[in-house]
Amino acid sequence: MTRYKYVEHQRVKMTAEEETAINELQARLTEENTQIALAEAAAEAKAVTGKQKLKDLGLDDEEIKALTGK
């Protein structure tokens, strides 16, 4: 797919090197976003299991909130 850029208000076709650089950057950013989403999901899962463990120990929701702030 041909990509374009704007140079001094003119639409100009990108060089093959520029297109390659853009594609590599987009792939890297997609991978980073995926890793961030996975880390956030893992943290949320840990929070849920942690709360459940506290409940299993006999704490109620108010006590858990007082300890964790959530």
N, C-alpha and C positions, 0 to 999 in steps of 0.2 A: 504494500500500500504506500503510495506516495504521500509524503508529509510536507507541509509547508510551514514557513515561518514568516514573520513580518519584519522587514528591514526598511526603516524610514517610510513607513506607511505603505509599503509595497509588499505584496504577497510573492515570496520567493521559494522555489523548491529547495528542500534540504538536500545536502550531499549524503552519500551512502554512509559516510563516517558519522555524520550528525544523527542520521536515523538509527544507526547501530547504538550510538551512545544513549539516545532517548529510550530505545527498547530495553537496553540493559538497566537503565535507571528505573524504568517502570517495573521491570521484573524484580529488582531489588526492593523497591518500595512495597510492592505487593507482598513479598516474602516477609518483610518487616511488619507490615500490618497484620499478617496472619499470625506471626509469632506473638505480637501484642495481644491479639484477640484470644489466643490460646492461654496466655499467661493470666489474663483477666478472668477467663472462665475457670481456670484452675484455682485461682484465689477465691472466687465466689464459691466453688465447690468445697474448698477447705473451710470457709466461714460457715457454710451450712452444716457440714459434718461436725465442726467444733461446737456449734450451738447444740446440736443433737446430743453430743457427748456430755455437755453440761447439764442438759435436761435429764439424761440417763443417770447422772449423779444426784439428781433430786432438786436442782435449782429450777425456780420458776422463771417466766419471761421477764419479770421485773428485776430479779436478781441478775439475770444474764445481761440485761440492758445496763444495769448499774456497773457491771464489770467491764463490758465491752464498749459501751456507748452506743450500741446499735440495737 
